[in-house]
Amino acid sequence: MSERNPPPPPLALTADIACNPETDPAVLWYIAKELPELRRWIVANPKASPQLLEAISQMGGPGVKDALTVLLDSLDHKHS
């Protein structure tokens, strides 16, 4: 996990940034730590690491439980 801060403005940290697989992992960690309202959107990011998803699961936040349920259900269906 990197402790770097996100790039300086004009980058606006939004759901689009949290979902984008091109977003730097350091930015995703920053969002997870500082912006609980965007954590659920990181769960939808295919490049979110298992460690990041575990941290988000432990931190919680609005919609996180539902987002993780959808992710885990989709993984179950892929393996069925």
Backbone as a printed PyTorch tensor [residue, N CA C, xyz], in Angstrom:
tensor([[[  0.8590,  -1.1760,   0.0000],
         [  0.0000,   0.0000,   0.0000],
         [  0.8890,   1.2180,   0.0000]],

        [[  0.6090,   2.1390,  -0.8860],
         [  1.3750,   3.3650,  -0.9840],
         [  0.7520,   4.4410,  -0.1150]],

        [[  1.5910,   5.2670,   0.4440],
         [  1.0930,   6.3420,   1.3060],
         [  1.0830,   7.6850,   0.5810]],

        [[  1.1980,   7.6620,  -0.7360],
         [  1.1800,   8.9070,  -1.4940],
         [ -0.1980,   9.5410,  -1.4430]],

        [[ -0.2100,  10.8450,  -1.5790],
         [ -1.4790,  11.5720,  -1.6690],
         [ -1.9470,  11.5610,  -3.1120]],

        [[ -3.2280,  11.8160,  -3.3430],
         [ -3.7090,  11.8490,  -4.7240],
         [ -3.0860,  13.0300,  -5.4580]],

        [[ -3.1340,  12.9590,  -6.7770],
         [ -2.6080,  14.0890,  -7.5430],
         [ -3.3240,  15.3760,  -7.1530]],

        [[ -2.6450,  16.4900,  -7.3120],
         [ -3.2750,  17.7680,  -6.9590],
         [ -4.4250,  18.0960,  -7.9000]],

        [[ -5.3130,  19.0120,  -7.4820],
         [ -6.4030,  19.4250,  -8.3680],
         [ -5.8400,  19.7930,  -9.7200]],

        [[ -6.5790,  19.5920, -10.7560],
         [ -8.0280,  19.5840, -10.8530],
         [ -8.6800,  18.2200, -10.7390]],

        [[ -7.9580,  17.1530, -10.3210],
         [ -8.5800,  15.8460, -10.1920],
         [ -9.6780,  15.8910,  -9.1380]],

        [[-10.8980,  15.6190,  -9.5620],
         [-12.0210,  15.5450,  -8.6310],
         [-12.2520,  14.0730,  -8.3310]],

        [[-12.2580,  13.7170,  -7.0720],
         [-12.4510,  12.3260,  -6.6820],
         [-13.9370,  12.0080,  -6.7020]],

        [[-14.3200,  11.2180,  -7.6890],
         [-15.7270,  10.9020,  -7.9490],
         [-15.9110,   9.3910,  -8.0660]],

        [[-17.1590,   8.9630,  -8.1960],
         [-17.4550,   7.5550,  -8.4240],
         [-16.7870,   7.0670,  -9.7080]],

        [[-16.7280,   7.9140, -10.7270],
         [-16.0760,   7.5230, -11.9860],
         [-14.5970,   7.2130, -11.7720]],

        [[-13.9240,   8.0100, -10.9630],
         [-12.5100,   7.7840, -10.6640],
         [-12.3610,   6.4900,  -9.8560]],

        [[-13.2360,   6.2780,  -8.8750],
         [-13.1600,   5.0910,  -8.0250],
         [-13.3870,   3.8060,  -8.8170]],

        [[-14.2120,   3.8370,  -9.8470],
         [-14.5240,   2.6510, -10.6740],
         [-13.5240,   2.4120, -11.7960]],

        [[-12.7880,   3.4160, -12.1500],
         [-11.9330,   3.3620, -13.3330],
         [-10.7260,   2.4540, -13.1100]],

        [[-10.5670,   1.4040, -13.9260],
         [ -9.4300,   0.5060, -13.7560],
         [ -8.0770,   1.1790, -14.0220]],

        [[ -8.0970,   2.3490, -14.6260],
         [ -6.8550,   3.0780, -14.8850],
         [ -6.4180,   3.9530, -13.7100]],

        [[ -7.2580,   4.0680, -12.6940],
         [ -6.9280,   4.9040, -11.5420],
         [ -5.7780,   4.2700, -10.7630]],

        [[ -4.8170,   5.0930, -10.4240],
         [ -3.6470,   4.6480,  -9.6660],
         [ -4.0900,   4.0050,  -8.3470]],

        [[ -3.5130,   2.8650,  -7.9830],
         [ -3.8810,   2.2230,  -6.7180],
         [ -3.7140,   3.1260,  -5.4920]],

        [[ -2.7450,   4.0200,  -5.5230],
         [ -2.5620,   4.9450,  -4.3950],
         [ -3.7750,   5.8610,  -4.2500]],

        [[ -4.3650,   6.2490,  -5.3660],
         [ -5.5610,   7.0900,  -5.3290],
         [ -6.7410,   6.2830,  -4.7730]],

        [[ -6.8500,   5.0160,  -5.1740],
         [ -7.9270,   4.1790,  -4.6540],
         [ -7.8090,   4.0150,  -3.1390]],

        [[ -6.5910,   3.8100,  -2.6420],
         [ -6.3870,   3.7010,  -1.1920],
         [ -6.7550,   5.0050,  -0.4960]],

        [[ -6.3870,   6.1180,  -1.1050],
         [ -6.7290,   7.4210,  -0.5190],
         [ -8.2440,   7.5760,  -0.4320]],

        [[ -8.9280,   7.2530,  -1.5210],
         [-10.3920,   7.3470,  -1.5290],
         [-10.9720,   6.4570,  -0.4350]],

        [[-10.4740,   5.2240,  -0.3370],
         [-10.9920,   4.2840,   0.6620],
         [-10.8280,   4.8260,   2.0770]],

        [[ -9.7050,   5.4590,   2.3320],
         [ -9.4410,   5.9680,   3.6850],
         [-10.1990,   7.2550,   3.9930]],

        [[-10.3310,   8.1170,   2.9960],
         [-10.8120,   9.4740,   3.2470],
         [-12.2420,   9.7630,   2.7980]],

        [[-12.7960,   8.9570,   1.9080],
         [-14.1110,   9.2670,   1.3230],
         [-15.0370,   8.0600,   1.4140]],

        [[-15.6050,   7.8120,   2.6030],
         [-16.4370,   6.6220,   2.7770],
         [-17.5890,   6.5250,   1.7890]],

        [[-18.0930,   7.6420,   1.3120],
         [-19.2220,   7.6130,   0.3740],
         [-18.8270,   7.0630,  -0.9930]],

        [[-17.5240,   6.9720,  -1.2720],
         [-17.0620,   6.4370,  -2.5600],
         [-16.5200,   5.0190,  -2.4510]],

        [[-16.4550,   4.4650,  -1.2640],
         [-15.8930,   3.1110,  -1.0940],
         [-16.6440,   2.0720,  -1.9150]],

        [[-17.9660,   2.1600,  -1.9600],
         [-18.7360,   1.1580,  -2.7030],
         [-18.3570,   1.1410,  -4.1750]],

        [[-17.9280,   2.2720,  -4.7000],
         [-17.5710,   2.3400,  -6.1160],
         [-16.2260,   1.6850,  -6.3720]],

        [[-15.3380,   1.6750,  -5.3970],
         [-14.0590,   0.9730,  -5.5470],
         [-14.3150,  -0.5210,  -5.6940]],

        [[-15.3280,  -1.0320,  -4.9940],
         [-15.6680,  -2.4560,  -5.0860],
         [-15.9750,  -2.8270,  -6.5410]],

        [[-16.5180,  -1.9070,  -7.3130],
         [-16.8480,  -2.1600,  -8.7190],
         [-15.6330,  -2.0540,  -9.6440]],

        [[-14.4920,  -1.6490,  -9.1120],
         [-13.2860,  -1.4850,  -9.9190],
         [-12.6020,  -2.8420, -10.0850]],

        [[-12.4870,  -3.3400, -11.3280],
         [-11.8820,  -4.6560, -11.5290],
         [-10.4060,  -4.7190, -11.1290]],

        [[ -9.7600,  -3.5910, -10.9710],
         [ -8.3450,  -3.5620, -10.5860],
         [ -8.1450,  -3.3620,  -9.0850]],

        [[ -9.2260,  -3.2950,  -8.3080],
         [ -9.0920,  -3.1610,  -6.8540],
         [ -8.4800,  -4.4460,  -6.3080]],

        [[ -7.4260,  -4.3020,  -5.5320],
         [ -6.7220,  -5.4750,  -4.9970],
         [ -7.5480,  -6.1580,  -3.9050]],

        [[ -7.2950,  -7.4350,  -3.6850],
         [ -7.9680,  -8.1170,  -2.5710],
         [ -7.7140,  -7.4310,  -1.2290]],

        [[ -6.5100,  -6.9060,  -1.0430],
         [ -6.1890,  -6.2060,   0.1990],
         [ -7.0350,  -4.9510,   0.3620]],

        [[ -7.2260,  -4.2270,  -0.7390],
         [ -8.0470,  -3.0200,  -0.6960],
         [ -9.5040,  -3.3800,  -0.4200]],

        [[ -9.9980,  -4.4170,  -1.0680],
         [-11.3840,  -4.8350,  -0.8370],
         [-11.5820,  -5.2940,   0.6050]],

        [[-10.6020,  -5.9800,   1.1640],
         [-10.6870,  -6.3990,   2.5650],
         [-10.7290,  -5.1850,   3.4860]],

        [[ -9.8780,  -4.2050,   3.2030],
         [ -9.8630,  -2.9890,   4.0240],
         [-11.2070,  -2.2730,   3.9440]],

        [[-11.7570,  -2.1700,   2.7440],
         [-13.0620,  -1.5210,   2.5640],
         [-14.1370,  -2.2950,   3.3210]],

        [[-14.0650,  -3.6090,   3.2640],
         [-15.0280,  -4.4370,   3.9900],
         [-14.9750,  -4.1290,   5.4870]],

        [[-13.7880,  -3.9730,   6.0140],
         [-13.6330,  -3.6880,   7.4380],
         [-14.0400,  -2.2570,   7.7960]],

        [[-13.7770,  -1.3090,   6.8880],
         [-14.1240,   0.0880,   7.1610],
         [-15.6190,   0.3410,   7.0250]],

        [[-16.2590,  -0.3770,   6.1030],
         [-17.6810,  -0.1510,   5.8670],
         [-17.9410,   1.1770,   5.1940]],

        [[-19.1820,   1.6070,   5.2490],
         [-19.5830,   2.8640,   4.6300],
         [-20.8820,   2.6770,   3.8800]],

        [[-21.4330,   3.7660,   3.3950],
         [-22.7110,   3.6980,   2.6860],
         [-22.6350,   2.7890,   1.4580]],

        [[-23.4640,   1.7670,   1.4340],
         [-23.5610,   0.8890,   0.2760],
         [-22.4690,  -0.1540,   0.1440]],

        [[-21.5000,  -0.1770,   1.0560],
         [-20.3800,  -1.1060,   0.9230],
         [-20.8450,  -2.5570,   1.0330]],

        [[-21.6660,  -2.8540,   2.0120],
         [-22.1250,  -4.2380,   2.1960],
         [-22.8530,  -4.7320,   0.9500]],

        [[-23.7400,  -3.9170,   0.4090],
         [-24.4790,  -4.3020,  -0.7980],
         [-23.5380,  -4.5030,  -1.9870]],

        [[-22.5630,  -3.6090,  -2.1400],
         [-21.6200,  -3.7190,  -3.2570],
         [-20.7970,  -4.9950,  -3.1460]],

        [[-20.3420,  -5.3110,  -1.9380],
         [-19.5730,  -6.5350,  -1.7470],
         [-20.4310,  -7.7720,  -1.9860]],

        [[-21.6920,  -7.7160,  -1.5940],
         [-22.6020,  -8.8390,  -1.8390],
         [-22.7660,  -9.0780,  -3.3330]],

        [[-22.9500,  -8.0130,  -4.0920],
         [-23.0850,  -8.1350,  -5.5520],
         [-21.8080,  -8.7240,  -6.1430]],

        [[-20.6570,  -8.2370,  -5.7040],
         [-19.3830,  -8.7450,  -6.2160],
         [-19.2300, -10.2330,  -5.9090]],

        [[-19.4590, -10.6160,  -4.6680],
         [-19.2900, -12.0190,  -4.2840],
         [-20.3000, -12.9220,  -4.9910]],

        [[-21.5290, -12.4560,  -5.1480],
         [-22.5390, -13.2330,  -5.8930],
         [-22.1140, -13.4240,  -7.3450]],

        [[-21.5610, -12.3910,  -7.9540],
         [-21.1330, -12.5010,  -9.3510],
         [-19.9710, -13.4860,  -9.4850]],

        [[-19.0910, -13.5200,  -8.4970],
         [-17.9840, -14.4740,  -8.5280],
         [-18.4890, -15.9050,  -8.3450]],

        [[-19.4980, -16.0800,  -7.4700],
         [-20.0930, -17.4070,  -7.2780],
         [-20.7090, -17.9220,  -8.5690]],

        [[-21.3890, -17.0310,  -9.3030],
         [-22.0400, -17.4390, -10.5520],
         [-21.0230, -17.8060, -11.6190]],

        [[-19.8670, -17.1490, -11.6040],
         [-18.8210, -17.4690, -12.5840],
         [-18.2640, -18.8660, -12.3570]],

        [[-18.2500, -19.2920, -11.0930],
         [-17.6770, -20.5980, -10.7670],
         [-18.7210, -21.7120, -10.7120]],

        [[-19.9640, -21.3850, -10.9980],
         [-21.0360, -22.4040, -10.9640],
         [-21.1810, -23.0870, -12.2940]]])
